[in-house]
Amino acid sequence: MKSREGEQVETGPRTSRILLAAGIYNLAWGLCVIVQPLALFRWAGVEPLPNFPELWQCLGMVIGVYGIGYLIAASDPFRHWPIVLVGLLGKVLGPMGFAWTAAGGRLPWRFGAVILANDLIWWIPFGALLWSAWTHHREEARCPQFQPANPRGRASAA
């Protein structure tokens, strides 16, 4: 990633690899759900099967789109941190929605196995990436050489 002054800022290859893995995983999972929308319901023993598998296919499409976003973010994680933030929000809110639905008896708890791979394993790496991005941008904002000039052309005081 390049800073405002044009120098390269290294986010680390692990960060990019995590986002690449998340992107590939989400694309693969989304494709599986689009191609076989009822497979997971059958595996979890959901009876009766949903009447509208197209809704589940739409969810697969959305998850695939997240995958594309993660692949984009992998190219410059600090610059594309909002993609990771939106992804993390989904990965926190999704399990909450599942727990609510399962507690109400509308989905079996076994269906929650999906939550482990789709959501929970990404909390720490996404959270760490967002913390690093926040720290980077905070430090960059404190550095006087990065302060924009005020409208009168004088350097602003930080």
Secondary structure, DSSP 8 states (H G I E B T S, - for coil): -B-TTS-B----HHHHHHHHHHHHHHHHHHHHHHH-TTHHHHHTT-SS--S-HHHHHHHHHHHHHHHHHHHHHHT-TTTTHHHHHHHHHHHHHHHHHHHHHHHTTSS-GGGGHHHIIIIIHHHHHHHHHHHHHHHHHHHHHHSGGG--B-TTSSB---
